[in-house]
Amino acid sequence: MYVIVEIAGQQFKAEKGRKLYVNRLKGEENSLLSFDKVLLIDNDGQVKVGSPVVEGASVSVKILRHLKDDKVIVFKKKRRKGYKVKNGHRQYLTQVLIEDIIA
């Protein structure tokens, strides 16, 4: 059984026991959160699609840790103009564990 759930503005495929990296969530480590924006439920071939969300469905997750992603280098250059800019960026992430799916 899996669901498509919207967490922090992005859609993720969630299965029980799976770990996901999502954009930074508010909450302490080892705390539980619940998300009710479930867009699709697939229960062994029986698909239920919401319009826009499935009523009564939710996903509970446990925050495992807060971390930063690998550095992404942003390099801009315009040839023959002497213009070069180098920037770096590290995205703040939260690792969550899918505890339970309530369908």
N, C-alpha and C positions, 0 to 999 in steps of 0.2 A: 504494500500500500504506500502510495506517495501522494503528496499534495503540492500544488503551486501556491506559494504564500508570498505576500508582499511585506517585506521588512525594510524599514527605513527608506522607502521610496523605490526599492528594487525588488524584482521578482526572483524567487529561488525555488528550486525543486527540493523538497524536504521529505526525508524518510526518517522513521524512528531510529535513534542511535547514531545518526549522521552528524558530523561536525561541519559547520559553515563559518566562513569569514564574511562578516557584514560590516557596513559602515558603523562608526563608533556609536554605541547605544548608551543611554543614560542608565546607570545602575551599577551596583557593586558586584565584584566577582562572587560567584557561587549564589547569586540571587536568581529567582525565577521570574520570567516574563511571559506574557500571553499575547499572541497576535491573532486577531479575528478576521483579517482581510485574506481569507482563503478563496482563491480564484477558481481552482479545479481540484477535484478529488478523483483518484484512480484507485479503485479497490478491486484488484485482480481482474481487470478488464471491464468492470462496470464504472463508466466515467460519468461524473456529475459536474457540469459546468455551471458556474454562477453567472448571474447577470446583474451587477458586476461581481458580487461575492456570493458564496454559498452560505445560506442562512444556518445558523447554529453550529457552524464549524469553527474550530480554533486550533492553534498550535501553541504548545507551551515549550519554552526553551529555557536552558540554564546557561548563564554567562560563565564561561570558563576563564577567560582572561582578556585584558586589553593590551594591544600591541600596535606596533607601527609596521607598515608594509616595506618592501624593498624600495630603495631610492630609484626614482625615475628621473633621468636626465633630460632636460628640455634645452635643446641647442638651436638657436636661430642664427641664420647667416644670410646676408645678401651679397652675392658675388660682385666683385670689382668695386665695392663701395666701402670696404673696410669696416663693415658692420657685423659684429659677432657678439652674441649674448648667450651665456651659459647659466642655467638655473637648475636647481634640483628640488625635488618634492618627495615627501614621504607621507602616505595616506594613513590616517588613524583608523584602525580596525578593531573589531571585537570578535573573538572566537566564541561561538555558541554551540551547544549540544541540543539536538532535538530530543526532548524528553518524552512527549506524548502528543498524539494527533487525535483530536476529538472531532468525529465526523457526524 
